[in-house]
């Protein structure tokens, strides 16, 4: 169930993520939860504290406490910066000190609409053509797909660390760290 996107947008987003990082012998973007990551990022300010910075210093995956499951509160300046990134300036004077800013929410609304609600039913070649036609949106989408695929699972993607497993990356190993032998392995 989407947090910020509507159901149709989320279906289109899922199909686009699946096209950019498809499933092969390893999990693709859809299996890794990348659409959920992107939707959660777009709706970060719908929860308190916002899902911007996970805590720390460790995730608890290799011992220690699970600090990543708690998110930090933002300072006023951090919140302004992240709201501008996500929501855009929205005509607010305090957000337009350098001019108007189009936020990711609007970029996704427009980009997903341009892909069309039938995107998931199209052939791969037709999907690729639509993705190429919206090059600016596709660039933003691909960057966010990579973040969601390989980032820490606490942000909603990389479900069950499937992307890390596919590239033989343990992820965060705090508090134990890596041994000299692990660092120097070929």
C-alpha positions as CSV (number, residue, x, y, z in Angstrom):
1,X,0.0,0.0,0.0
2,X,1.6,3.3,-1.1
3,X,2.4,6.1,1.4
4,X,2.4,9.1,-1.0
5,X,1.6,7.9,-4.5
6,X,-1.8,6.8,-5.5
7,X,-2.4,3.1,-6.5
8,X,-2.1,3.8,-10.3
9,X,1.1,5.8,-9.9
10,X,2.6,3.1,-7.7
11,X,1.8,0.4,-10.3
12,X,3.5,2.5,-13.0
13,X,6.4,3.2,-10.7
14,X,6.8,-0.5,-10.0
15,X,6.8,-1.4,-13.7
16,X,9.4,1.4,-14.4
17,X,11.6,0.3,-11.6
18,X,11.3,-3.3,-12.8
19,X,12.4,-2.2,-16.3
20,X,15.4,-0.3,-15.1
21,X,16.6,-3.0,-12.7
22,X,15.0,-6.2,-13.9
23,X,14.9,-9.6,-12.2
24,X,17.3,-12.1,-13.6
25,X,19.2,-14.7,-11.6
26,X,19.1,-12.2,-8.7
27,X,16.3,-10.1,-7.3
28,X,15.4,-7.0,-9.2
29,X,14.1,-3.6,-8.1
30,X,10.5,-4.8,-7.4
31,X,11.6,-7.8,-5.3
32,X,14.0,-5.6,-3.4
33,X,11.3,-3.1,-2.5
34,X,12.6,-0.2,-4.5
35,X,9.1,1.2,-5.3
36,X,8.4,1.2,-1.6
37,X,11.7,3.1,-1.0
38,X,10.8,5.8,-3.5
39,X,7.3,6.1,-2.3
40,X,8.5,6.4,1.3
41,X,11.0,9.0,0.3
42,X,8.3,11.1,-1.4
43,X,6.2,10.8,1.7
44,X,9.0,11.2,4.2
45,X,7.2,14.0,5.9
46,X,4.0,12.1,6.4
47,X,5.5,10.4,9.5
48,X,7.2,11.9,12.6
49,X,10.1,12.0,12.7
50,X,10.5,12.1,8.9
51,X,12.2,9.1,7.3
52,X,15.3,11.0,6.3
53,X,18.2,10.0,8.5
54,X,18.3,6.6,10.2
55,X,19.9,6.6,13.7
56,X,23.0,4.6,14.6
57,X,25.7,3.8,15.2
58,X,24.7,0.3,14.1
59,X,21.9,-1.7,12.6
60,X,22.1,-4.7,14.9
61,X,22.7,-7.0,12.0
62,X,26.1,-8.0,13.4
63,X,25.6,-7.3,17.0
64,X,25.1,-4.1,18.9
65,X,21.9,-2.3,19.2
66,X,19.5,-1.6,16.3
67,X,20.0,2.2,16.1
68,X,19.0,2.4,12.4
69,X,15.3,1.6,13.3
70,X,15.0,5.0,14.9
71,X,15.0,8.1,12.7
72,X,16.6,11.4,13.8
73,X,14.6,14.6,14.2
74,X,15.7,17.3,11.7
75,X,16.9,20.7,12.6
76,X,14.9,23.6,11.1
77,X,17.5,24.1,8.4
78,X,17.7,20.4,7.6
79,X,13.9,20.2,7.3
80,X,13.8,23.2,5.0
81,X,16.5,21.7,2.8
82,X,14.8,18.3,2.6
83,X,11.3,19.8,2.1
84,X,12.7,21.8,-0.8
85,X,14.2,18.7,-2.3
86,X,11.1,16.6,-1.9
87,X,8.2,19.0,-2.1
88,X,9.8,21.9,-4.0
89,X,9.4,25.6,-3.2
90,X,5.6,25.5,-3.7
91,X,5.6,29.3,-4.2
92,X,6.7,29.9,-0.5
93,X,9.0,32.9,-0.1
94,X,11.2,31.1,2.5
95,X,11.9,28.3,-0.1
96,X,12.4,30.6,-3.1
97,X,15.5,32.5,-2.0
98,X,17.3,31.2,-5.0
99,X,14.2,31.0,-7.3
100,X,11.5,28.4,-7.8
101,X,12.4,24.7,-7.1
102,X,10.5,21.8,-8.6
103,X,10.6,19.0,-6.0
104,X,10.8,15.3,-6.5
105,X,7.1,14.9,-5.7
106,X,6.2,17.0,-8.8
107,X,8.9,15.4,-10.9
108,X,7.4,11.9,-10.1
109,X,3.8,13.1,-10.6
110,X,4.6,14.5,-14.0
111,X,7.0,11.7,-15.0
112,X,4.7,8.8,-14.0
113,X,1.8,10.5,-15.8
114,X,4.0,10.8,-19.0
115,X,4.8,7.1,-18.8
116,X,1.1,6.4,-18.8
117,X,-1.1,4.2,-16.7
118,X,-0.7,1.5,-19.3
119,X,3.1,1.4,-18.9
120,X,3.1,-2.0,-17.1
121,X,1.2,-3.7,-20.0
122,X,3.6,-2.4,-22.7
123,X,6.3,-4.5,-24.4
124,X,9.8,-3.9,-23.2
125,X,10.7,-1.9,-26.3
126,X,7.7,0.4,-25.8
127,X,8.6,0.8,-22.2
128,X,12.1,1.7,-23.1
129,X,10.9,4.3,-25.7
130,X,8.7,6.0,-23.1
131,X,11.6,6.0,-20.6
132,X,13.9,7.5,-23.2
133,X,11.3,10.2,-24.1
134,X,11.3,11.4,-20.5
135,X,15.1,11.4,-20.1
136,X,15.2,13.9,-17.2
137,X,12.6,11.9,-15.2
138,X,14.3,8.6,-16.0
139,X,17.6,10.0,-14.8
140,X,16.1,10.9,-11.4
141,X,14.2,7.6,-11.3
142,X,17.3,5.6,-12.0
143,X,19.3,7.4,-9.3
144,X,16.6,6.6,-6.8
145,X,16.3,3.0,-8.0
146,X,20.0,2.6,-7.3
147,X,19.7,4.2,-3.9
148,X,16.7,1.9,-3.0
149,X,18.4,-1.2,-4.4
150,X,21.7,-0.8,-2.6
151,X,21.0,1.4,0.4
152,X,20.3,0.3,4.0
153,X,17.0,-1.7,4.2
154,X,15.7,0.7,7.0
155,X,14.8,3.2,4.3
156,X,12.4,0.7,2.6
157,X,14.4,-0.8,-0.2
158,X,17.0,-3.6,-0.4
159,X,14.4,-5.8,1.3
160,X,16.1,-8.6,3.3
161,X,19.4,-7.2,2.0
162,X,18.9,-9.0,-1.3
163,X,20.9,-6.5,-3.3
164,X,23.8,-6.7,-0.9
165,X,23.7,-10.5,-1.1
166,X,23.8,-10.4,-4.9
167,X,27.1,-8.4,-4.9
168,X,28.6,-10.3,-1.9
169,X,28.5,-7.2,0.3
170,X,27.8,-7.8,4.0
171,X,26.5,-4.3,4.5
172,X,27.2,-2.5,7.8
173,X,29.2,-4.7,10.1
174,X,29.4,-2.4,13.0
175,X,30.2,-2.8,15.8
176,X,32.6,-5.6,14.9
177,X,34.1,-4.0,11.7
178,X,36.2,-5.9,9.1
179,X,39.3,-7.8,9.9
180,X,42.6,-7.1,8.1
181,X,42.1,-10.3,6.1
182,X,38.6,-9.3,5.0
183,X,39.8,-5.9,3.9
184,X,42.7,-7.4,1.8
185,X,40.7,-10.2,0.2
186,X,40.9,-10.2,-3.6
